[in-house]
Amino acid sequence: MSTADQLSAAFSALADPTRRAIVARLARGEATVTELAKPFAISQPAISRHLKVLERAGLISRGRDAQSRPCRLEVRRLKEATEWMNRYRAHWEASFDRLDNLLTDMKQEKTHANGK
């Protein structure tokens, strides 16, 4: 899967609020499907479907521990998505800084023009 496809899969998976909540929970440490399903008013099979989406996107992995399959966050894929967003964040922050400077200059010019 290409990097662009991986990013698309990650962003698509994170578009759902339930999946974002699951990722937030896994950021605190491994959890079983039962533990992940607890705070939600949806069935365990529905949680399992959300987990499959997150797993296909490379955001989580599932291990084997006797009878349970603990889920864990895969930080690498989140890091790739964050790095992609940060490249654009830097661009927009610079653009907003330039706009702030322009508006400050315009305000000062208006103040000087009205004061004379």
Backbone hydrogen bonds, N-H to C=O, Kabsch-Sander energy under -0.5 kcal/mol:
donor,donor_aa,acceptor,acceptor_aa,energy
6,Q,2,S,-2.6
7,L,3,T,-2.6
8,S,4,A,-2.4
9,A,5,D,-2.5
10,A,6,Q,-2.4
11,F,7,L,-3.0
12,S,8,S,-2.5
13,A,9,A,-2.4
14,L,10,A,-2.3
15,A,11,F,-0.6
15,A,12,S,-0.8
16,D,13,A,-1.0
20,R,16,D,-2.2
21,A,17,P,-2.1
22,I,18,T,-2.1
23,V,19,R,-2.5
24,A,20,R,-2.5
25,R,21,A,-2.3
26,L,22,I,-2.7
27,A,23,V,-1.4
28,R,25,R,-1.6
29,G,26,L,-1.1
31,A,71,C,-1.7
36,L,32,T,-2.5
37,A,33,V,-2.3
38,K,34,T,-1.3
40,F,37,A,-1.8
47,I,43,S,-1.9
48,S,44,Q,-2.5
49,R,45,P,-1.9
50,H,46,A,-2.0
51,L,47,I,-2.5
52,K,48,S,-2.0
53,V,49,R,-1.8
54,L,50,H,-2.3
55,E,51,L,-2.6
56,R,52,K,-2.8
57,A,53,V,-1.7
58,G,55,E,-1.4
59,L,54,L,-2.4
60,I,54,L,-0.9
61,S,72,R,-2.3
63,G,70,P,-2.7
65,D,68,S,-2.8
68,S,65,D,-2.1
71,C,31,A,-3.5
72,R,61,S,-2.6
74,E,59,L,-3.3
75,V,73,L,-0.9
77,R,74,E,-0.6
78,L,74,E,-1.1
79,K,75,V,-2.8
80,E,76,R,-2.1
81,A,77,R,-2.0
82,T,78,L,-2.5
83,E,79,K,-2.7
84,W,80,E,-2.0
85,M,81,A,-2.3
86,N,82,T,-2.6
87,R,83,E,-1.5
88,Y,84,W,-1.0
89,R,85,M,-2.5
90,A,86,N,-2.2
91,H,87,R,-1.1
92,W,88,Y,-2.6
93,E,89,R,-2.9
94,A,90,A,-2.0
95,S,91,H,-2.1
96,F,92,W,-2.7
97,D,93,E,-2.3
98,R,94,A,-2.2
99,L,95,S,-2.2
100,D,96,F,-2.8
101,N,97,D,-2.4
102,L,98,R,-2.4
103,L,99,L,-2.7
104,T,100,D,-2.3
105,D,101,N,-2.5
106,M,102,L,-2.6
107,K,103,L,-2.3
108,Q,104,T,-2.4
109,E,105,D,-2.5
110,K,106,M,-2.3
111,T,107,K,-2.3
112,H,108,Q,-2.6
113,A,109,E,-2.4
114,N,110,K,-2.3
115,G,111,T,-1.6
116,K,112,H,-0.9
